[in-house]
């Protein structure tokens, strides 16, 4: 039986992910700008692909999500982050802080190409 630690099953945290902050920089002329990503944190996480039933449920809420991720709480984690697992990229769609206890994050995300 796996040991539960701070709301997570430690044995499930098998994916090393890199969380990056996305910043838009204006060119100063209103013609757009550039988007840069800087590393916010590298942590161990659990990643689950959502089942068909979860896709349907999320579709009712107009969420476009493909995966669920869990990892230890990080102060400053927001919607403006993207998550990389190797070459795979995930956009944060809905970050949760269960019970507002600052113990772990439960993230709904969309894998992008």
Secondary structure, DSSP 8 states (H G I E B T S, - for coil): ---EETTEEGGG--EEEEEEEEEEEE-SSSS-EEEEEEEEEEEEEEEEE--HHHHHHHHHTT----EEEEEE--TT--TTEEEEETTEEEEEEEEE-GGG-SSEEEEEEEEE-
